[in-house]
Amino acid sequence: MDPATSSTTPTPRKGGEHLRAATGLCALAVAAMLAGREARAQPSEADRTRYSIGAVLLVDKDGYRGVGAESLIVPGVAIRNKWVDLFGPQLDLRLLGNERRTWWIGPRIEYRFDGYEQSDGAVFSGMSDRKGGLFYGISGSFELGAGLEVEIDHVKAARRDAGFDRGAVGSIQLSRSFARGAWTLVPRVGLEYQSSRYVDYYYGVRPSEATPVRPAYSGKGTYSPELGLLVRWRATPQQFLFANFNYERYAKAIRNSPLITSSGIPQVVLGYQYVFD
C-alpha cells in the first residue's frame, strides 16, 4: 500500500515548515494587535510611533489529505507610525500617501511560512519538501469613510527553491469597523490571488512524485474568496483581547489537487495585546 493512503485518520501536524494558512494568520493576528489603528485618523497622532507587544494562539486546518488541525502560540511585536508599519514577519513602508495616511501605497517585505515537510503527513511521503521564504512586492490601504477600508497587496518569492519558482500571491480586502464602548467589530470580505507557479509549487504533484493514488498535478492561477470577522475588547486603556475568525474557500484549481480533501481553510486566532502609550 502506498504510504500516502495508508491511513485515513488525520494526523496532527509536526514541526518544520508550517502549512500555508499560518502565514496569513500571523500577519492578520499581529496586525489586529495594533489598537492604534483608530489613532491614525487624528492629526495630532499622525507622526507618533506606537509600539505593541502580545501573543496569539493560531488554530487552522489546511485541508491536506490526512493532516489534522494545527495550533501554534506566536509572540508578536508591532511598530507603527506615518512611514513604517511592522507587524510580526511583515513590513510595509508607507512611502506614498496623504499627511494623515488615510491612504497610502508602498513596498512590502514579508516572510511567509508556507510549505510542508514529509513528516507533516503521510500524504507527503516520497515528495520533496515545500519551503517558505522571503517575498516582496507592494501594498496599500485606502479609507473610504464611514468605517470602510480597502487593502491591497501583491508579493512574489524573492528566490527559487531547488530550481522551482514559488510564484506570487495577491489580495484585495474590504472591511468595515463598528465600535461601541469597549468593543470593536470588523467584518471583512476579500479575494486572494495565487499564481500558477504558487499553486503548482504548494498544491501540485511533480511527475517524479506521482503514484497510482497520487497522480501528477500541475497548478493553475486562481482566485479564492475569503470571509472574516475580528472582535476586539478593550480590557484597560492599554490592554486588549481579540478573536479573529476567517474562512477561505479554495478555488477549483486547488480543490482538484490530489493533496487536498477540503473545500477551504477555517482559521481562528485568539490574542492578547499590550500597547505602550
Secondary structure, 3 states (H helix, E strand, C coil): CCHHHCCCCCECCCCCCCCCHHHHHHHHHHHHCCHHHHHHHCHHHCCCCEEEEEEEEEEECCCECCECCEEEEEEEEEEECCCEEEECCEEEECCEECCCCCEEEEEEEEEECCCECHHHCHHHCCCCCECCEEEEEEEEEEEEECCEEEEEEEEEECCCECCECCCEEEEEEEEECEEECCEEEEEEEEEEEECHHHHHHHHCECHHHCECCECCECCCCEEEEEEEEEEEEECCCCEEEEEEEEEEECCHHHHCCCCECCCEEEEEEEEEEEEEC
